[in-house]
Amino acid sequence: MKAKNKRPPLKRRTSFVVILIFCFTMFFSSVVQFAFMDDLYIYATEYSMILSSRQIMEIDFEKDDYKSILSDIEANKDIYIEIYSPRETLFYTTDSNDIVYEPDGKDKKEDLKPRIMKIKSHTEMDDGSYFELRQEYYTSAEYIVYGVFFGQNNGIEIYRSLDAVKSNALTASWAFFATILVLSVILILIAVIYANSVINPLLIINEKTKRIIKMDFAETCPPFKIKEIHELGSNINSLSASLSNALTELQSENRRLEMDIETKRRMEKTMRSFMANVSHELKTPISIIQGYAEGMKLGIGCDSTEEFCDIIVEESEKMNNLVCRLMEYLQYGSENYRVNKITFNISEFIGDCVSLRSHRIKEAGARVTVSIDEKLCGYGDTELLSDVFNNYLSNALSHLDYEREIIISSQDMGESCRISVFNTGKQIPGTDIVNIWQSFYRADKSHSRAEGRFGLGLSIVAKLQELHSQKYGVINKENGVEFWFDIEKK
């Protein structure tokens, strides 16, 4: 036999939760207001006294209307004021109606006496002002007193009855309690009525969903008065009507998804094949071979024919190795790929790279300046790093403009050496400067097509620098662009 569900119905649980919230709200609000209302009112009173003192310090006591201004402050704030000028002499009290001194300050018209009270507590502020709790000697009346000094030798003391503050706090507490009580009762009635209007339709919907679980789609939910619940019932009816068709369509979608995945795999394979096919178009050794071959054809450097052939053979071998490395591009990120690092002189390394491209530089009409510290030694794979530098140099020659100047410089970064390749020309737009490191991205598409470039050079730079765990980047300068990459120092 199945065990009976002893959990109380939803309506009973809802009523219990509402009553519990009501009791907690009343208890919490009562504790808060009766425990902290006095402190809150005292804090508000102290803050009001500080503001009143600032108003008093702004009064011009040389004018005749200063007493009327003080009277307004006393009436509005319900405070008692004593002003000392100098600090030992009482200049004004709330009870005084006449000027104590003549304008020349010599003739005294009447004597004013300050209040003499017993100090029960004293708290001094950082600015020299203070708060005190004082009590009259012959009564139990207590006052909050705020004192502050201003001017050259003037002082103010402001009194406020503590009994009045506590009386206001108590009145506010009971008013707040009564308001909370009335609002809570009203809210409970509203909550109960609204809960019933929500719970009854939910019970009907619950029964319908149980039938759907059993694949029984015959019954439908009736219309409900509450818009959101009516929409819920309509949606469940729609779900019930379309569920059987959805199950059939799901299988069809699964097969379609498998086909989409296979299509994506074929596209990725095509992309790899395309990158392998166009890789040779990107390599600067082609321009070197072409330059030396044209020189031999035109009879330039006839005495150096053997040297030219050696260079062509050497660059051909480099180009073959470079194509193989491009085919390994997708493997650069794998853990199996290893970088063959050696120690080398950076100045000689850069000089060799520039010399091998002298013909291309001459064709471009570029003025190249190399400023590399001859003592700097790097530690890395020189073949990979030559790809990085050659890509930068080729990019600089392709985008050369204005003064047609290329500056190659170095900067000691501590644990690494930063090589910068600057060329005069147009800056890279902000919309492109973030994307230029992506594969097949070309900022100047027409210019790239004209030179047979496919947007792989800078993405290869990024991958090779990541293999060396070194940084790279680009900076727009005032009259050109500067690409840079770091080489680990030995």
Secondary structure as the mmCIF struct_conf table of DSSP 4:
data_model
#
loop_
_struct_conf.conf_type_id
_struct_conf.id
_struct_conf.beg_label_comp_id
_struct_conf.beg_label_asym_id
_struct_conf.beg_label_seq_id
_struct_conf.end_label_comp_id
_struct_conf.end_label_asym_id
_struct_conf.end_label_seq_id
HELX_LH_PP_P HELX_LH_PP_P1 LYS A 2 LYS A 4
BEND BEND1 ARG A 7 ARG A 7
HELX_LH_PP_P HELX_LH_PP_P2 PRO A 8 PRO A 9
HELX_RH_AL_P HELX_RH_AL_P1 LEU A 10 MET A 57
TURN_TY1_P TURN_TY1_P1 GLU A 58 GLU A 58
BEND BEND2 ILE A 59 ILE A 59
TURN_TY1_P TURN_TY1_P2 PHE A 61 GLU A 62
BEND BEND3 LYS A 63 LYS A 63
TURN_TY1_P TURN_TY1_P3 ASP A 64 ASP A 65
HELX_RH_AL_P HELX_RH_AL_P2 TYR A 66 LYS A 77
TURN_TY1_P TURN_TY1_P4 ASP A 78 ASP A 78
STRN STRN1 TYR A 80 TYR A 84
BEND BEND4 SER A 85 PRO A 86
TURN_TY1_P TURN_TY1_P5 ARG A 87 GLU A 88
BEND BEND5 THR A 89 THR A 89
STRN STRN2 LEU A 90 THR A 93
TURN_TY1_P TURN_TY1_P6 THR A 94 ASP A 95
BEND BEND6 ASP A 98 ASP A 98
BEND BEND7 VAL A 100 VAL A 100
STRN STRN3 TYR A 101 TYR A 101
TURN_TY1_P TURN_TY1_P7 PRO A 103 ASP A 104
BEND BEND8 GLY A 105 GLY A 105
STRN STRN4 LYS A 108 LYS A 108
STRN STRN5 MET A 117 GLU A 124
TURN_TY1_P TURN_TY1_P8 ASP A 126 ASP A 127
BEND BEND9 GLY A 128 GLY A 128
STRN STRN6 TYR A 130 GLU A 136
BEND BEND10 TYR A 137 THR A 139
STRN STRN7 GLU A 142 PHE A 150
TURN_TY1_P TURN_TY1_P9 GLY A 151 ASN A 153
STRN STRN8 ASN A 154 SER A 161
HELX_RH_AL_P HELX_RH_AL_P3 LEU A 162 ILE A 213
TURN_TY1_P TURN_TY1_P10 LYS A 214 MET A 215
HELX_LH_PP_P HELX_LH_PP_P3 CYS A 221 PRO A 223
BEND BEND11 LYS A 225 ILE A 226
HELX_RH_AL_P HELX_RH_AL_P4 LYS A 227 VAL A 278
HELX_RH_3T_P HELX_RH_3T_P1 SER A 279 LEU A 282
TURN_TY1_P TURN_TY1_P11 THR A 284 THR A 284
HELX_RH_AL_P HELX_RH_AL_P5 PRO A 285 LYS A 297
TURN_TY1_P TURN_TY1_P12 LEU A 298 GLY A 301
HELX_RH_3T_P HELX_RH_3T_P2 CYS A 302 SER A 304
HELX_RH_AL_P HELX_RH_AL_P6 THR A 305 MET A 327
TURN_TY1_P TURN_TY1_P13 GLU A 328 GLU A 328
HELX_RH_3T_P HELX_RH_3T_P3 TYR A 329 GLN A 331
TURN_TY1_P TURN_TY1_P14 TYR A 332 GLY A 333
BEND BEND12 SER A 334 SER A 334
TURN_TY1_P TURN_TY1_P15 GLU A 335 ASN A 336
STRN STRN9 ILE A 342 ASN A 345
HELX_RH_AL_P HELX_RH_AL_P7 ILE A 346 LEU A 356
TURN_TY1_P TURN_TY1_P16 ARG A 357 ARG A 357
HELX_RH_AL_P HELX_RH_AL_P8 SER A 358 ALA A 364
TURN_TY1_P TURN_TY1_P17 GLY A 365 GLY A 365
STRN STRN10 ARG A 367 SER A 371
TURN_TY1_P TURN_TY1_P18 GLU A 374 LYS A 375
STRN STRN11 CYS A 377 GLY A 380
HELX_RH_AL_P HELX_RH_AL_P9 THR A 382 SER A 398
TURN_TY1_P TURN_TY1_P19 HIS A 399 HIS A 399
TURN_TY1_P TURN_TY1_P20 TYR A 402 GLU A 403
STRN STRN12 GLU A 405 ASP A 412
BEND BEND13 GLY A 414 GLU A 415
STRN STRN13 SER A 416 THR A 424
BEND BEND14 GLY A 425 GLY A 425
HELX_LH_PP_P HELX_LH_PP_P4 LYS A 426 PRO A 429
HELX_RH_AL_P HELX_RH_AL_P10 GLY A 430 ILE A 433
TURN_TY1_P TURN_TY1_P21 VAL A 434 TRP A 437
BEND BEND15 GLN A 438 GLN A 438
TURN_TY1_P TURN_TY1_P22 SER A 439 PHE A 440
BEND BEND16 ALA A 443 ASP A 444
HELX_RH_AL_P HELX_RH_AL_P11 LYS A 445 ALA A 450
TURN_TY1_P TURN_TY1_P23 GLU A 451 GLY A 452
BEND BEND17 GLY A 455 GLY A 455
HELX_RH_AL_P HELX_RH_AL_P12 GLY A 457 LEU A 467
TURN_TY1_P TURN_TY1_P24 HIS A 468 SER A 469
STRN STRN14 TYR A 472 LYS A 477
TURN_TY1_P TURN_TY1_P25 GLU A 478 ASN A 479
STRN STRN15 GLY A 480 GLU A 488
STRN STRN16 LYS A 489 LYS A 489
#
